[in-house]
Amino acid sequence: MWDEEEPPKPRRVAPLPLDPLGVSELRDYIAELQVEIARAEAAIGRKQDHRSAADSFFRK
């Protein structure tokens, strides 16, 4: 049923209209997104490390 579906998650990054951009601009845009992805992945790694350290501390 439609009422059992989860509501869509809000977008964190607004999509950029790609049609007016040239190839060089699109490559720059991709590079910017890759930097942001790397930043988010680094944050995930730090959070997982903190969680692992806390888990190992409390298991002793």
C-alpha positions in Angstrom: 0.0 0.0 0.0 1.1 3.5 -0.6 0.9 4.4 3.1 3.4 1.7 4.0 6.2 3.2 1.9 8.8 5.3 3.6 8.8 9.0 2.7 11.7 9.9 0.4 14.8 11.2 2.1 15.5 14.9 1.6 18.4 15.7 -0.7 21.4 17.1 1.0 22.9 18.5 -2.2 20.7 20.3 -4.7 21.1 18.9 -8.2 22.8 21.3 -10.5 21.2 21.8 -14.0 23.7 20.1 -16.3 22.4 21.1 -19.7 23.9 24.6 -19.7 27.4 23.3 -18.6 30.2 22.6 -21.0 32.5 19.5 -20.8 35.1 21.4 -18.9 32.6 22.7 -16.4 31.1 19.3 -16.0 34.6 17.9 -15.2 35.1 20.6 -12.6 31.7 19.8 -11.1 32.6 16.1 -10.9 35.9 17.0 -9.2 34.1 19.1 -6.6 31.7 16.2 -5.9 34.6 13.8 -5.6 36.2 16.1 -3.0 33.0 16.2 -1.1 32.6 12.4 -1.3 36.2 11.9 0.0 35.4 14.3 2.9 32.2 12.3 3.8 34.1 9.0 3.5 36.8 10.3 5.8 34.1 11.3 8.4 32.6 7.8 8.2 36.0 6.3 8.8 36.6 8.5 11.9 33.2 7.7 13.3 33.7 3.9 12.7 37.1 4.1 14.4 35.6 5.9 17.4 32.8 3.3 17.6 35.3 0.4 17.4 37.4 2.0 20.2 34.4 2.5 22.4 33.2 -1.0 21.7 36.5 -2.6 22.6 36.8 -0.4 25.7 33.5 -1.5 27.1 33.9 -5.2 26.3 37.0 -5.5 28.6 
